Amino acid sequence: MTENWEKGFGEERSRLNEIVLANAPLGIKRFFALDEQAYEAGALPAKTKELLGLVASMALRCDECISYHLIRCREEGVTREEFYEAFNVALVVGGSIVIPHLRLAAERLDTLGETP
């Protein structure tokens, strides 16, 4: 993807979510709501929860999830150093099969710029 991947990703994700939720039974709608609520601040701050989501996404090798959590982590103020520590945890947990996803995450992180 180009440097505009973030905008295109967000638009496509929203469009697809609208399709799913327009036709979804209650169980799917509840799961989507549960997923959203899981990342809200509680005993752990939202920033920590997004980093946990990023690590899990990398270990599970879900590029779409990695992209989403990169954006959310940046919005929560995660620094480059914090990202790379999280990448390290994902690599240790997931092993060498995570390396292609680490490369993608590193490239996308570079296009996001500095934390706001």
Secondary structure, DSSP 8 states (H G I E B T S, - for coil): --TTHHHHHHHHHHHHHHHHHHH--HHHHHHHHHHHHHTS-SSS-HHHHHHHHHHHHHHHT-HHHHHHHHHHHHHTT--HHHHHHHHHHHHHHH-GGGHHHHHHHHHHHHHH-S--
